[in-house]
Amino acid sequence: MKCPTCGKNVGDHDAICPHCGSEMFIDTKLAEKLFKKNEEPMPDDDMSEKKMKAGIKLKKPKLHDLKLIAIVVLSLLIIILVVVLVLQSIGAKGEKYAKKASAFIGTDYEKASKKLDFKIKQESGYKGLTAVIDYNYVAESDDDVRIDGVNYPEWAVLFTTDEKDRISEVRYCDFKGIKSDIKGVRKEHTVNLDKFNQGTDKSVIDKELDMDAYSVSYTADGQAYIYRYWYENDSGDEQPVVLTVYYDNDGKFKTYTPQLIFHQYM
């Protein structure tokens, strides 16, 4: 560049003209900053470097904040647990009712109904249930499920009485369980309980079956647990089976009966 005073060539970084001694910049301090820009950072860069050296100080959470977070998390867990327990309680309500009613087998229905703390009526509000099961009295869920285009209560407790109106059978049906999979549990082959002797404890049989009953029948002779499962037969077709396992009043194995269900009867 040229000196603005004498017009002679000077160096780009010269602050003073070597020929006439004139200052090349009015603000020499600014000139120094410009000339040293490769060695020293500009103001913004300088600030960034200071921040990097100092580090970003994160605000440490206070003990009060930590306690508040813990309380919120604990409250959410409690709410979730309560919801799960309520849903389980609702699902098991019909089974509990049936178990309670089974204590009155052989008792006059009118007397028994006065001692039971749930609503029993003579006819179901669902025609689908009445069409598939015989009964004299019924207690059922307020909520329903739809199976193959037909509405059923989520659960039902069915009472059968003799000619003197004494309770001879109490049956629990879990239609919601059937809804989840109408074919039942998939098995590799047909379930065979021949290896178990009479008197085997129910817990042992349950372990072998590894599935939930969709219906339980209580009579004076004991209980019958009814299951649905299917397997692939030699033809490669799905073969549904209704399996009934009988126990005495002490929960000891008596016998079992498998019933093959063919498509025209499903």
N, C-alpha and C positions, 0 to 999 in steps of 0.2 A: 504493500500500500504506500501512498505518498503522504508526506508531511503537509498538513493544511496550511503551515506558515511559509515554509521555503519551497515546497513542491518537490523536494527530492525524495527518492525511494528510501523507505525505512522497512525494518522487519515487522512482520505481522504482530509480533508480541512485544514490540518496543513501546515502553511507556513514555520515553523521552526521545526526541529526535536527536540522533548522533551528530547531525550537521549544524542545527541552529539552537539546540537545547530546549526547544518548545515541548510542552506536555502534549502528548498525543490524545489523552482523554482528560476531560474536565474532572470526572470522578475517578481518581486513580485507584481507590479501593475497589470500585466495581471492575475496573480493568484487571486488577490483581485476581479477583474472583473468576473473571472470564478466562484469564491466562492459565489459571490453575484448575480449570474445570475437569481436566483429565486426571488430576491427582486427588482432588477433593470433591465431594458430592455437592450437588446443588441443594438449596434449602429443603426441598421436599425429600430428596434422597437422604439428606442428613437426618431429617426427622424420622424417616423409616429405619435408618441404621440405629438410631437411639432407641427406637421401639424394640428392634430386634435384640439389642444388647440388654435392654431392661427386661424384655420378655413381657408377654401379655399376662397380667395378673388376673386369674380367674377368681371370681367371688366365691369364697367357700360357703357352702350351705350352713346355715345356723342349725343348732340342735333342735330348735323349735320347728324349723321347716322339715327336718328329717322325721320328727315325731308325727307331724301332720301328714306327710306322705305315707308313713307306715299305717296310720289310722285309716286313711282312704283305701289303701290296698287291702287291709284286713276287712274293712267294711264290704268291699266288693266281693271278697272271697266268701264272706258269711252269707251275702245275698245269693250268690251262685249256689252255695251249699243248701240253703233253705229251698230254693227253687227245685233243685234236684230231689230233695227229700219229699217235697210236696207232690211232685210228679210221680215219684215211686209210691207214695202213700195212696194217691188216687188210683194208680194202676193195680195196687194190691187190695184195694177196698173190697171188691167183689169176692176175692178169695178169702178174706178175713170174715166177711159176712157168711159165706158158705160154711166155713169151719165152725163158726159160732152156731149156726143153725143145725149143723150135724149133731150137736149134743142133744137135740130134741127129736131125733129119729125114734119113732114108736109112740110119740106124744101126740095128743089131739092137736090138730093144726090151730084151732082157735085159741087154745091156751098158750101154745108156743108163740104165736104171732104177737101176743100181748107182752111177752117177755123179750122179744127181739127189738132192738133199737134202730131198725131201718124199715123203710116203707115197702110193703108187700102188696101186690094186687093180683086180681084173678086173671088178667089178660095183659100181654105185652102190648106196648104201643107200636111194635114193629111186626108187620105181617110176615116178614121174612123169617123171623125167629119161630113164630107159631107154625109156619109151614114145614119146618125141618125138625122140630123137637116137640114131643108130647110132654105136657106138664099140667098141673092143676093151679099152681100159684107161681108168681114170679116177682123178683126184685131186680131192677136193672139200672144201668148207668143213665144219667141225663144226657150224656154225649153219645153220638153214634158214629159208625164207620160204614163205608159203602164197599161191598164186596160183590164183584161181578154184577154191578148194576142194581144191587139190592141193599137196602139200609138195615143195619143191625145195631143194637146197643153195643158200646165198647165192651161191656161185660154184662153177664146176667147170672142170677142165682135162681135155679128152677126147683120147685117143690113138687114132688109126686106123692099123692096120698092114696090110702087104700079105701075100701068101701065104707069104712067107719070114719073117714077123713083124718086118719092118723098119718103122720109123715113117714113115708117108707123110703124115700130117697131125696137127697139134696145134691144138686149138680151145679157146679160152677163152670161157666163157659167164657173163655177169653177171645172174643171176636176181634179185638184189636190185634192180638197176636196172630190170628189167622190172616188178617189184612196184610200184615208185614210180609208174609210169604205164604200164599194159599197152598203151595205144594209142601211146605214144611222144610225141614233141614235136609241138605244133601248128604247122602251116605254113599260109600263106595260099593256096598252090597247090602243085602237084606239083613236086618238086625236079628240075631239069634241068641236067645237067652237060655237055651237048653243046658248050657254048662253050669247054670246056677241051680242049687238045690232049694227046695222049699224051706223057708225059714231064714233065707239070706236077708240081711238087713237092707232096707231100702236105699241107704246111702251108697252101698256097693253097687246096686243096680243103677242108681243115678249116674254114678261115675262111668259105667259102661255105656249108658245111653247117650250121655253128653248132649241133652237137648231138653227144652222146657215143654211141659204138658200144656196143651191148650184147653183141656177140660179135666175136671176132677169130679168123680161121682162118689158120694158117701152113702153107705147103706148100713144096716145092722151087722152085716158080715165083714165089713171093712171098707177099703177105698179102691177105686179103679182110676188110674191115671191114663189119660188118652193123649197120644202123640201123633204128629203127622211128619212123615219123611218121604224121601224118594231116592231112587237109585237108577242107574242106567242098566237095563236088562241086556240079555245076549243079542237082542235084535238092534240094540242101540237106542231103544225108546226109553223115555223117562217113565218109570213105574212108581206111582204114588202109593203109599201104604198108610193105613190107619192102624196104629199099634196101641193095644190096651193092655196095661200091666196091673195085675190084681195083688193087693196086699191085705193082710188081716188087720185087726184093730190095733195091733202092736207094731205095725209097720214092717211086717215080715213078708217076704215074697211068697206068693201062692202059685200063680201061673200067668201066662200071657197069651194073647191071641192077636196075630197080625191079619189084617184084612186088605187085600189088594184092591185098589180103586181103579176102575177102568174109565176111559175118557167119557163114555156115554153116561156115566153116573157121577162125574165130577161136578 
